[in-house]
Amino acid sequence: MDISLSILLGVLQGLTEFLPVSSSGHLVLAQNLFGIREPELLFDTALHAGTLVSVIVYFRLDLKAMFGETCRFAADFTRRRSARPDILKNPHASLLLWTVVGTLPTALIGLLFRAPLEELFSSRTTTGFMLLLTGGILFISRWAHEGTGRPDRIGFWSALAVGTAQGVAIIPGISRSGATIVCGLFCGVERELAARFSFLLSIPAILGAIALQFSVEEVRSVGMDALLAGFTASLATGLIALWLLMGLVRKGRISYFAPYCWAVGLIAVLA
C-alpha cells in the first residue's frame, strides 16, 4: 500500500473515530463516491490500534486511577467482614464498573446483529440518512442542560443506555461518539463525564474490533512501512480530535457538528 494513502486513511480514521461525524459513514462514502477500496483487514486493524493508543494516552490518568482505586476497593472488600465498602463511594472504581456494564449491550448487539448491520455498508443512501439522523442527534444536545447530573455519577441504567447507543452505532453513518455522549447527557450525566465515559467505553469496543480483524497472514501484502505510517497518523490525529471534542463538549458545543453531518448526508442521499 502506498505510504501517502496510508497516511491519508490514518488521518481520516483518527479524526472521524472521535469527532461525532461517523468514521464508518465516511469510509462508505469514500468507497462509493471516490472509488477508494476498503483497506485490507490488517491495515484497518493498525488504524484502530492507533486510535486505541490515542485514547489510552489521553485518558491515562483516568485509567490509572480507575484500576488503582478498584484494586484498593477489592482488597478492602475482601478483608472486611462487616460494613462492606460501597463501590459507589469510589468514583473511579465505579467508573470502571459502569464501563463493564456499558460494554455488555455493545457486545450483545455486536454479536447478534453484526452481520445484518454490516450489510448496510454497501448502501450509500442508508449511510446518508443515518448521517442526517446523527446531525439531528447532535442538534438536540442543545436541550441537554449543563449541571443536570453529578460530576462523579453515571449509574447502572445510564451505563446500559450509553452502551446500547454505542452498539447501535455499528450502523454506518451513526456516530459512536455523538450517540453515546448525547445519550449520556439526556440520562443526566454531567457534560465532561459523559464525554470521558464515551471514550473510556470505546476502549473495549476498539479492542473487540481489533480482535475480530487481526490476521498475521496479511503483513507481507500490506507492508510494515504502510502499517506504521497509518498507525502513527491515526494516533496523532486521534489525540488532536480528542482534545478538540473534549473542549467543545465542556462548552456545550457538540451541536456545532450537526450542519456538517446534514451536508454530507444530503450529498450521500442525492448524489
Buried (B, 14 or more C-beta within 10 A) or exposed (E): BEEEBBBBBBBBBBBBBBBBBBBBBBBBBBBBEEEBEEBBBBBBBBBBBBBBBBBBEBBEEBBEBBEEBBEBBEEEEEEEEEEEBEBEEBBBBBBBBBBEBBBBBBBEBBEEBEEEBEEBBEBBEBBBBBBBBBBBBBBBBEEBEEEEBEEBBBBEEBBBBBBBBBBBBBBBBBBBBBBBBBBBBBBBBBBEBBBBBBBBBBBBBBBBBBEEBBEEEBEEEBBEEBBBBBBBBBBBBBBBBBEEBBEBBEEBEBBBBBEBBBEBBBBBBEE
